[in-house]
Amino acid sequence: MAYWLFKTEPETFSWEDQKKRGAKGEPWSGVRNFQAAKNMKAMKRGDRGFFYHTGEERRIVGIVEVIAEYKPDPTDESGRFGLVDVKAIEEFKTPVTLAEIRTNPQLSEMVLVRNSRLSVQPVTDREWQILCRAGGL
C-alpha cells in the first residue's frame, strides 16, 4: 500500500462533503498539474491518503482510500488529465496543521514542507505513521 496527500479548498469541497459521499466515494477531479497527475497514475485501489484542507486552515483533517484507479477526467476538455475515486475512511481526532508539520524535524523532507503547492503528493510510510499518531489515530 502507498500513501498520498490530497489537497482541497474546504469552501469548494470539504471533509464534510467527502464524508457525505459515503461508500460510493467521490472522483478527485480538476487536477491540472502534470506532477500531481503522475502521482494519481501511480495510485492503486486500497492506497490511503490524507485529506488536507488548504486556504486559511492548512491542516490534515482525515483519511481517504483510493477506490477506483486513474481514468479520464470528464471535466478536462483537453483530455490530458485524469482522476481517481476516493472515499472517506476516518476523521482525525485532532487535525494536524501545516505549522505543526513544519516544526517537526522528522517531517522536514516531506513533500508538503518542500513543495506545499503540489495538490496531490506522495507520503512516506514513516511520515504516515508520525502524522496518524499526531492526529490521534
N, C-alpha and C positions, 0 to 999 in steps of 0.2 A: 504494500500500500504506500502511496505517495501522499504528501501533504502540500497544501496550497493556501493562498490567501486571496480572497475575493473582496475587492473594494467597491463600495456603493455610496452614493449620496442618500442619506436617510430620508430626505424630502422627496426623492424620486422613487426609491424602493428601499424599504427599511426591513429590519429584522422581523418586526411585527407582520409586515406584508409577506415575508418569506414563510413564517410560521403558518399563516392563514392558508397557504397553498397546500399544506398537508403532505400526504404521501405522494401525490402526483407531482410535487415539486414545481420548479419554475425554470424556463430557459434563461440562461445567463447571456442575454443578447446585448447588442450595442457596442461590443468591444471593437475598437478600430485601431488598435496598436499591434504591429506585427509581432513584437516580442510577447505580448500578452496572448495573442492568438496562438503563437508557437507553444506557449505553456499549456493552453487549453487542448491543443492537439495531442499533447503528451499524457493527458489525463485518461484514467481508466475507471470504469464503473467500480464503485466502492472506495475510491480515493476520498479523503476528507479534506475540508478546507475551513479556514477561519472566515467568518463573516465580519467584515470590517466596515464600520461607518466612517466616512470621510467628512469633509467640511469642518464645522466647528467641533464636532465630537471627537474625531480621530481616535477610535478605540475599537478593539475586538469585542464583539457582543455575543457571538455564538459560533456553533459548528454546523457546517453543511456537509452533505455527502453527494458525490457525483453519481447520478442515477442513469444518465444517458451520455454516451461519449460524443465527441466532436462531430458536428454535422453543419450544413449550410445555415447561415443566419438569414431568415426571411426578411429581416429589417435592413439588410445590406444590399442596396441596389446594384453595387458593383460586382457582387458575387465573390469577393475576395476573402471575406471573413466568415467565421462560423461561431458556434456556441456549444455549450454543454448544458445539460439539465442538472439542477441541484435541488435537494430537499433539506429542510431544517432537521437537525438531529438533536442538538442540545444547546440550551442557553447558558452563557457564562453566569455564574453566581455573582461574580464581581468583574465587570468589564475591565479590560486591560488597555490603558491609554498609550498612545504613541510616546508621550513623555516618559512613562514608566519603562517602556521598551528601550528607549534611547539611553536611559540611565543605567540599564543592566549591562555590565561588561560582558556577560555571557551571550548577549544578543547583538553585540557590536558589528558582527558580519552579516546580520540578517538583511535580506534584500530590502525590506521595509525601511530599514535605517539608512541604507546606502542609496536606494532609489525609491523614495516614498511616492513618486508619481505613477509608477507602474501599477496598472489596475488589476492584473492577475499575475501572481508571482509564486514561486516555489518557497516552501518552508522545509527546513531540515528536520529529521527525527528529533534531534536534541532541542531545537527551537520549539517544536510542537510540544514536547514534554514540559519544558520550562513554562510556556505560556498557558498550557492547560492547568498546571498547578497554580499559577498566578491568578487564573480565572476562577479558581475554586472547584475545579473538576478533578 
